[in-house]
Amino acid sequence: MAPSLADEACEACTSDDEPLTGTEYAEYLAEIDGDVWDVVNDHHLEGVYPFEDFRDALEFTYEIGELAEEEWHHPDIQLQWGEVRVEMWTHKIDGLHKTDFVMAARMDRIHDDYAPE
């Protein structure tokens, strides 16, 4: 059995890397929560996570912030009552890299503990 995308390493890209094309990122997109994530303009990921209250959304935001610091890969995060919006791409290449999808898969895993019933 292949490892989950969330279990893969977040590998830093170099400025020589090219952003992923739609064909290249399709397999990664299939491994993240399709109810949360969309690719916008073949450039970045946007996700909206639902919550039952503000406290859970706040705690989730803290956890993904810690993940971002640990991996040194920082998304834009918007917190409000009942949801957390995340926007993510690899700034060094101004587009999507596998690491963006690994981070999204890890966020999905974290959200499993908070998902509304």
Secondary structure, DSSP 8 states (H G I E B T S, - for coil): ----GGGS------TT-----HHHHHHHHTTS-TTTEEEETTTEEEEEEE-SSHHHHHHHHHHHHHHHHHHT---EEEEETTEEEEEE-BTTTTB--HHHHHHHHHHHHHHTTT---
